[in-house]
Amino acid sequence: MEYEGRLDQEGLSHIELHKIGEKIKYARRRENKTQQEIADASNISKSLLSKIENGQTASAIATLSRICDALQIQLSWVLDDKEEQDIVIQKKRNRPQKVGDESMGYSYEILANRSQYSGIEPTIVHVTPKSQNLRDEKTYTHSQDEFIYVLEGEIELLYNGTKQLLQVGDSAYFAGSKPHLFLPVGDQEAKVLTCFIDRV
C-alpha cells in the first residue's frame, strides 16, 4: 500500500522496488560512498536508505530525487524499468524532454541511459543563459572522467579554480574529481555534449 500510495500518483507503480534499489546501490558503490554519507547528503536516515537499496520500502519521488542528486545520477535512469539491451536506438522525437531546474544553471537531455555494464553516459547539458541563472559558482566533483564538446553557444569552464572560455567546436577532457562547473556567457543558452566515463 505504501508503494502504491507514493509512486502510483506519478504513474510509476509498475516499477519494481528491487530494481530501483539495485540501481541506487550500484551507483553508490561506484562512487565509493557509504550509506551514511549518501543518507546524510539526502537528508534521510541510513536505515531508510538501506531499506530502499534492498527493495524493502517505497519512497516519495522527492526523496529519490535527493538521493540521485547526492549520487550525481539521473532520476530517470533509476526509474527506468527497461531491460538492458545490446543496442538502444533513441529517436529525437521520442527522447524525454529536458530535466532539471533551469534557474539553477542546468537542464539535461539524456542521450542514452548508462548501462550497469558500461562506463559511458552521454548527455546534452543545456546551460541556462546568464540573466536566468540563479546558481552561484558552487562547483561539482564526481569520480568519473568527463569529456565535453560545445554544440551551441559558449561557456566558461570553471575547473580547479581556473576559467577557460569554450566556444562552438571546442572540447575538453578532465578529471571529474577536481572542482568544476559550466558557467554561462551572455544571454544565449549553450548546449554541451557531455560524456561521463568511469575510470578503470
N, C-alpha and C positions, 0 to 999 in steps of 0.2 A: 504493500500500500504506500509506503514511503517513497518507493521508486516511482510509482505512477503519479503520485501527487506532486513530485518535484520535476520529473522530466517530461511527463506526458503533456504538460502545458506548453512545452516547446516543440512538441511533435517528435520527441526522441525516445519514447518509451520502448521502442523495438531494439534499442541498442543494449547489448548485454553488459551487465556491470563488470564482469570479469575482464572483458576486452578493454574497457576504459581503464580499469586498474592496471592491467598489464602494460599498457602504453605509458601511463604515468610512472610506473616503477622502472620501466626501461629507460625513459628519459632521465629520471633522477639518477640512476646508476651511471648512465652515460656522462652525466655532469659531475660524477664523483661527489654527490651531495648526500648527506644523511637525511633520514626522515625528519629529524628535529630541525635541521636547517631549513628545509622546504616548508615545514609546518609553520615555523616562526615567520618566514618571509610571506606566507599566505594568510597569516593571522588566524590559524586554526590549530587545533590540538594535534599532537603527534598521534594520539590514539585514533582520531578521525581519519588522518591521512593513511594510517596503516589499514584501517577498515576499507577505505576507498581502493587502495592498491590491491587488496586481497579480494575485492568484489563482494564485500560483506555488507555494504551500505551504499545508498544513493547519495547524491549531493546536489545542492542547488547549482544552477548554471553559473551563478556569480562566484560561487566557491571554486568550481572547476576552473573558471577563468583566472582567478587569483593564483591557483596552483600552476596553471600554464604560464602565466606571467613570470612566476618565480623560476620556472624551468626554461623560460625563453623558447617555448614551443607554441604552436598554433592550436587553439581550442578546436578548430575544425578537424585537425588531424586526430585528436583524441576522440572526437565524437563520430568519426568516420568508421562505419562498421563493415566496409567492403573488404573482401578477402584480398590478400596480397597477390599481385599478378606480375608476370614477367614483363608485360608491356601495358601501359595505360595511356591511351590517347585522350587528350583533353582539348576539345574544340573550344575556341574562344567564346562562341555563343553560349556554351554550357558551363563556362568557368564561373565559379561563385563570384559575386560582387566583392569589392574591396572590404576588408575587415580592419577594425582598429579605430581609434579615436583621432580623426584628422586634426582636431585642435591641439592635440598633444604631440604633433610633429610627424606622425606616420600613419599610413594605411597600407594594406598589403593585398596582393593578388598571389595566391599560391598556385604555382605552375604545375607542381607535382608533389603530392604528399610524400614525405620522407618514409621510405620503407624501413622496417626494422632490420632489413638485411643489407641496406646500402648506407653510404655515408655522405650523400649529397642531397641537399634540399634547395631547389631553385625557386626563387620568389621575386616578384616585381615589387619594389618598395616605392610608394608614392610619397615624396617629401612635400609636406604642406607648405604653401607659399608663406613668406615671412610675415605678412600682415595678419595671417590667420593662425599662426603658430604660437601657442601659449606655453610651449615647453621651454624650460630653462636648459642650460648646457650640461645637465647631468648625463654622464656617459654610461655606456653599457660595457659589460665584459661577458664572455662565454668561452667555452672550451674549444669550440671549433675554429678552424681557419675560415677566412671569409674572402671570397672573390667578388668584386663589384665591377659593373660596366654601366656607364651613364648612357641611357637611351634617349632621354629628353631633358632639356633644361640644363642646369648646372647646380652643383652643391659644393660646400666646403666640407671636406672630410677632416673632422677633428680626431686626431689619432695620437694618443700618448702625449697630449699637451701641445701638439703642433697642428696647424691648419694647412690643408692643401686644397687649392681650387681645382675641381674636376669638372670638365665640360663634356658635351656630347662626344662619344667615341673614346673618352679616357677610361682607364681601368685601374684597378688596384687589387693587390693580394696582400693580406695581412693576417697576423695572429689575433684572433678574437679575444685572447686573454689580456690584451692591452686595452686600456680605456679608449672607447671610440664612439663617434656619433656623426650622423649626417646632418649638416646644417643647411637651411635654405639660403638661397642667394636671390634677393629681389622678390617679386610677387608672381613669379611663374612656378607652377608645380614642376618638380623634377621627377623623372622616373628612372629608377636604378635597378638593373638586373643584379640580383644578389644570390650567390650560391654559398651555403654553409657546408663546410667539408670537414668531416670527422678526421682528427689526427690518428694515425696508426702507429 
